[in-house]
Amino acid sequence: MRGHVVVAGTVIAVLTASAAGAQRIADEQSRRQAIEFYRAGQEFMSSERFDKAAESYMAAIEKDPLFTVAHYQLGQARMSLKQYASAVQAYRNCLDAMESLHHLEQSNKFEVDKQRQETIRELRTELNSTSQKLDPLKRTVLEQRVHELEQERVPYNGTFRPPAFVLLAMGSAHFRSGDRDSAASEWRAAVEANPTLGEAHNNLAVIYMLSGRKTEAEAAVKLAEKSGFKVNPQLKADIRKLGD
């Protein structure tokens, strides 16, 4: 039944921020080196050399702790290696890093915005070079995130709100490690952050189905499909088999 769960895809990783606890923006040389390590990691991911990809992402993070996309991709590599606890930690570091950047922007708006623009350029390059390899859903998600970054304007006195796609990925890591409660908590937070995130609704339907909660599972399926997500017919069949 775990096959019903959709693990967040690699291309959803689209951010720039700081490592957990970091309070300093990397210099230009370190930033350039980090991007090179990140690109190498992406190549390793494409060839399914996930251990090498993880090494490259860690090297990128060491050079530029503000490079959050590398934190997220490290989580994706750990997921592919079935190192779920490490994946959870990578995603948590990503969220902590993003919160640090949120606060750093108050006093470093120019530098933070510069890195954001660099990330957009990097993602557009990735999208254009790999578009033929991406399924429609992943391509749409990547394009949406680029658009979000272009429109992003952080309110300095606002409260940091974790983005849905990172919460979705963290929930998947918890689920794969057997921690359904934590998975459900992250996926609920994901749909609160983005009510149209069909994958999270789908995954919550799985949790409810496994818990025998038919009504909630059916409601989650409806929300997933309303968002345009294609729910596995077997999941709907499994839910129908539940007692009322």
C-alpha positions in Angstrom: 0.0 0.0 0.0 3.0 2.3 0.4 3.1 2.5 -3.4 0.2 4.9 -3.3 2.4 7.6 -1.6 4.0 10.1 -3.9 7.5 11.0 -2.8 8.3 14.6 -3.7 10.4 14.8 -6.9 13.9 16.1 -7.4 12.8 19.1 -9.5 10.8 20.6 -6.7 14.0 21.6 -5.1 14.2 25.3 -6.1 15.6 27.6 -3.4 18.4 29.7 -2.1 19.0 30.2 1.6 21.3 29.5 4.6 22.3 26.4 6.4 20.9 25.8 9.8 22.2 28.4 12.2 24.3 30.1 9.5 24.2 33.9 9.6 26.6 34.9 6.9 26.3 35.2 3.2 29.1 33.5 1.2 31.5 35.5 -0.9 31.4 35.5 -4.7 34.1 32.9 -5.1 32.6 30.5 -2.7 29.2 30.9 -4.3 30.6 30.1 -7.7 32.3 27.0 -6.4 29.1 25.9 -4.6 27.2 26.2 -7.9 29.7 24.0 -9.6 29.4 21.3 -6.9 25.7 21.6 -7.2 25.7 21.1 -11.0 28.0 18.0 -10.5 25.4 16.7 -8.0 22.6 17.1 -10.5 24.6 15.2 -13.1 25.2 12.4 -10.6 21.5 12.3 -9.8 20.7 12.0 -13.5 23.0 9.0 -13.8 21.6 7.6 -10.5 25.0 7.8 -8.8 23.2 9.0 -5.6 26.2 8.5 -3.3 28.3 10.8 -5.4 25.4 13.2 -5.7 25.2 13.4 -1.9 28.9 14.1 -1.7 28.6 16.9 -4.3 25.7 18.6 -2.5 27.5 18.4 0.8 30.5 20.1 -0.8 28.2 22.8 -2.2 26.8 23.4 1.3 30.3 23.6 2.8 31.2 26.3 0.2 27.9 28.2 0.6 25.8 27.4 3.6 23.1 29.7 2.1 22.6 27.5 -0.9 19.4 25.8 0.3 18.7 24.1 -3.0 21.7 21.9 -2.2 20.2 21.0 1.2 17.0 20.0 -0.4 18.8 18.0 -3.1 20.9 16.3 -0.4 17.6 15.1 1.1 16.5 13.8 -2.3 19.8 11.9 -2.7 19.4 10.4 0.8 15.9 9.3 -0.1 17.2 7.5 -3.2 19.8 5.8 -1.0 17.0 4.8 1.4 18.7 6.8 4.2 15.5 8.2 5.4 16.6 9.6 8.8 19.4 11.5 7.0 16.9 12.7 4.5 14.7 14.1 7.2 17.6 15.9 8.7 18.6 17.4 5.3 15.0 18.7 4.8 15.0 20.1 8.4 18.2 21.8 7.7 16.7 23.2 4.6 13.8 24.7 6.5 16.0 26.1 9.2 18.2 27.6 6.6 15.3 29.2 4.8 14.2 30.8 8.1 17.7 32.1 8.6 17.6 33.8 5.2 14.2 35.2 5.9 15.7 37.1 8.8 18.9 37.9 7.1 17.1 39.7 4.3 16.2 42.5 6.7 19.8 43.6 6.8 21.1 42.0 3.5 18.4 42.6 1.0 20.7 43.3 -1.9 22.8 40.2 -1.4 19.8 37.9 -0.7 18.0 39.2 -3.8 21.2 38.7 -5.8 21.4 35.1 -4.8 17.7 34.6 -5.5 18.3 35.8 -9.1 21.2 33.5 -9.4 19.1 30.6 -8.3 16.4 31.5 -10.9 19.0 31.6 -13.6 20.4 28.2 -12.5 16.9 26.7 -12.4 16.0 28.0 -15.8 19.2 26.5 -17.2 18.3 23.2 -15.6 14.7 23.3 -16.8 15.8 24.1 -20.4 18.5 21.4 -20.5 16.4 18.6 -19.0 12.8 19.5 -20.1 12.6 16.5 -22.4 13.3 14.2 -19.4 10.7 15.7 -17.1 7.2 14.3 -16.8 4.5 17.0 -17.1 3.8 17.2 -13.4 7.4 17.8 -12.4 8.0 20.3 -15.2 4.9 22.2 -14.1 6.1 22.2 -10.4 9.5 23.5 -11.5 8.1 26.3 -13.6 5.7 27.3 -10.8 8.6 27.6 -8.3 10.6 29.7 -10.7 7.6 32.0 -11.1 7.2 32.1 -7.3 10.9 33.1 -6.9 10.4 35.9 -9.5 7.4 37.2 -7.6 8.9 36.7 -4.1 9.1 39.7 -1.9 9.7 38.8 1.7 8.0 41.1 4.3 10.7 42.0 6.8 8.5 41.9 9.8 6.5 38.9 8.6 6.5 35.4 10.1 8.5 32.8 8.3 6.2 30.2 6.7 7.8 26.9 5.6 7.1 26.2 1.9 4.8 23.3 1.1 7.1 21.4 -1.1 9.8 21.0 1.6 7.1 19.8 4.1 5.8 17.4 1.5 9.3 15.9 1.0 9.9 15.7 4.8 6.6 13.9 5.2 7.6 11.4 2.5 10.9 10.7 4.4 9.1 10.1 7.6 6.6 7.8 5.9 9.4 5.7 4.3 11.0 5.3 7.7 7.8 4.0 9.1 6.8 7.1 11.1 3.2 7.7 9.9 2.3 10.2 12.6 5.2 12.5 11.7 4.4 12.0 8.0 0.8 13.0 8.5 1.8 16.0 10.5 4.1 17.3 7.8 1.6 16.6 5.0 -1.1 18.5 6.9 1.2 21.4 7.3 1.9 21.2 3.6 -1.7 21.5 2.6 -2.1 24.4 5.1 0.7 26.2 3.3 -0.6 25.3 -0.1 -4.2 23.9 -0.2 -3.8 23.0 -3.9 -0.9 20.7 -3.4 -2.5 17.5 -4.7 0.3 15.2 -3.8 0.0 16.0 -0.1 -3.8 15.4 -0.2 -3.1 12.1 -1.9 -0.6 11.1 0.7 -2.9 12.0 3.5 -5.5 9.8 1.9 -3.1 6.9 2.2 -2.5 7.7 5.9 -6.3 7.8 6.5 -6.8 4.6 4.5 -4.2 2.8 6.5 -5.8 4.0 9.7 -9.3 2.8 8.6 -10.6 6.4 8.4 -12.8 6.0 5.3 -14.6 9.4 5.4 -11.4 11.4 5.8 -9.6 9.3 3.1 -12.4 9.9 0.6 -12.3 13.7 1.4 -8.6 13.8 0.9 -8.9 12.0 -2.5 -11.5 14.5 -3.6 -9.2 17.4 -2.7 -6.3 15.8 -4.5 -8.3 15.3 -7.7 -9.8 18.8 -7.4 -6.2 20.1 -7.5 -5.6 18.2 -10.7 -3.7 15.3 -9.2 -4.2 11.9 -10.7 -5.0 9.5 -7.8 -4.1 5.9 -8.2 -7.3 3.9 -8.9 -6.0 1.1 -6.5 -6.0 3.6 -3.7 -9.6 4.6 -4.3 -10.5 0.9 -4.5 -8.7 0.2 -1.2 -10.6 3.1 0.4 -14.0 1.8 -0.9 -13.3 -1.6 0.8 -13.1 0.1 4.2 -16.1 -0.2 6.6 -18.2 2.8 7.2 
